[in-house]
Amino acid sequence: MNIETLKKQFFNLYGEGDCKIYFAPGRVNLIGEHVDYNGGYVFPCALSFGTYLILREREDDSIFFSSENFEYKTRISTSEIKKGNKEWVKYPMGVLDQFQKRGFKAKGMELLFSGNIPNGAGLSSSASVELVMSVAFNELAEANLDQIELVKMSQKAENDFVGVNCGIMDQFAIGMGVKNHVLALNCDTLAYDIVPLKMDGYKLVIGNTNKQRGLADSKYNERRAECELAVELIDREQKIDFLCELNNETFENLKHLLKNDVILRRAKHVVSENQRVFEAIDALKKGELEEFGLLMNASHDSLRDDYEVTGVELDTMVEEARKIDDVLGSRMTGAGFGGCTVSLVKDEAVATFIKTVGENYKNRVGLEPDFYVAEIGDGAKRLE
């Protein structure tokens, strides 16, 4: 992103003058899928690309919203925030609504957003917009709220104002990300650890299947209900609140309680996936990238066979990725049924990976994929 070009766009919209620039990244989850609502650990990191916001305070009560990514622009008064909006501005408006509920009055502002996160790819463009607005207005209002509070407010904005019942992983990774580190996060307690990821000649390559995730919401609710039933059945013999309270050994001793094969396989994925997060933490702390890659592979296979949330497009992308010699691991990331894969690819093989996997994927499923070579960056912050 060229900041000077973005500033020129801002001046063209609103006129010359001092302004402030903020940034919030996108995020990708490296392992630990569909365990967040089961009391387990996720393993996301912040990306080097994300959402930029240029902001200037006004003397009046007008708030101007504009974006390089969407045609829709609007002006509202500070008294109109609660009315909501169906366009993209509902995300920053929801954040301002959260500040108002905490007693911080909205101010007149000129805002220009610009993001290089692909919309709909499952890399959290909406949460990135929320965090960049939170960090910017926290400074403008001199609210002095800490970053975790801004993370919570951003999630609440999406839950209450936008009306999307998301968990906290996206906002947490975007707000709390640390360059060249992964966050091991318990979404229930917000206990977390920062784990170094030394790439040592490898890159994270995100592959966008460009398959819209049409089934993700309905299957999410279905899987959640199946996991709750598993907890209910196991709880009759051993008291638990979440499946992730079990490890692989205790699950083996209790799985006879799950007579239904589907419920058994759902629970098996959750327990084993949570264990894979702990094994991934251990592997990265020891610098064992090959072991981490094997865990990525095992994660996808479990999501495909036991949790059944992958689909033809994701499975094809992963299959083609694993055919490349210099790929240590590849898996789906996100809710499933479309969206993205993440692969650990040797530096010198990245160009070949993108060309070969892209061509083979298109030939097999008929969709044109996109690829992004990702660096692991810091969380939301002011740039200048």
Buried (B, 14 or more C-beta within 10 A) or exposed (E): EEBEEBBEBBBEBBEEEEBBBBBBBBBBBBBBBBBBBBBBBBBBBBBBBBBBBBBBEBEEBBBBBBBBBBEEEBEBEBEBBEEBBEBBBBBBBBBBBBBBEEEBEBBBBBBBBBBBBBEBBBBBBBBBBBBBBBBBBBBBBEBEBEBBBBBBBBBBBBBBBBEBEBBBBBBBBBBBBBBEBBBBBBBBEEEBBEBEBEBEEBBBBBBBBBBEBEBBEEBBEBBBEBBBBBBEBBEEEEEBEBBBBBEEEBBEEBBEBBEEEEBBBBBBBBBBBBBBBBBBBBBBEEEBBEBBBBBBBBBBBBBBEBBBBBBEBBBBBBBBBBEBEBBBBBBBBBBBBBBBBBBBBBEEBBEBBBEBBBEBBBEBBEBEBBBBBBBBBBBBBBEE
